[in-house]
């Protein structure tokens, strides 16, 4: 665990932050984005929580794995790791974003979260294994070949499901 001085120095060195992070006794990193843009993060987190409701129970979390494709600074990876998911792997193409994610996980003592540099187009079960939960947030519109990446995400996910309007499994 880094010292308080190292943490403060790293927080400043990594600015500007894209997400808000609470580091407990070490303070908060605050996104420099306008409030209307920051609301997107809250909406996506609510969508993840809704999609995983009933699936990601505290009892079950300790047995689950998660792959967060295009994790950026690790906001959603960190959220699932703090909720007790056994193994969280965040991948992104930008090493500087991964350094921020690793820093957050280190400060929070999250040994169940790790971060690797990967391209979404190159993710396969052979290179990544299979995850119980795969996040694919804020990426689709950046891709040259979105269908390839959606197929790759499905291939590394143990169970793919969706919910209809009545919240029944289909």
Order of alpha helices (4+ residues) and beta strands (2+ residues): alpha-beta-beta-alpha-alpha-beta-alpha-beta-alpha-beta-alpha-beta-alpha
